[in-house]
């Protein structure tokens, strides 16, 4: 007697989105099953990429059928970075990064990069060719308008120490001075002696 082995079809190779699982079904209820991961059931559920093989044995004839499926993983992600401040009327640039096939911002924009000039919460949903989505949110805070200003003596002889005094307004918390002779300072009220 010639008997046919079980017809086993695990379907098309799936792509898993982040946190997603897939159910693999060998069909042929009542048969014996042996999966490449050691499982003995008709179905298995996995959230890991890899190659899965199942061998199905007909308990009456001992004939076997098998199929292989490759489970892939989408690594789509998006990171808008830290929350930002709007300073001196300069728009904030938000970049969702490359690698996605689609972008949708809560502003309605569909580009990778947007420019915003209003405080608020902004989020973007990115998608890839597999239909996976990733989302991130960033807060744009209203900034204070800093006006840089300082004073120093009108004339100082060479080699004499010059006192620079910060008169900036708007709540500055860091300073970066450049004295024009290759030296710098991060102090609020630095001193400097010029040699030329």
Buried (B, 14 or more C-beta within 10 A) or exposed (E): EEEEBBEBEBEEEBBBBEEEEBEBBBBBEEBBBBBBEEBEEBEBEBEEBEEBBBBBBBEEEEBBBBBEBEBEBBEBBBEBEEEBEBEEEEEBEBBBBEEBEEBBBEBEBEEBEBEBEEBEEBBBBBBBEBEBBBEBEBBBEEBEEBEEEBEEEEEBEEEEEBEBEBEEEEEEEEBEBEBEEEEEBEEBEBEBEBEE
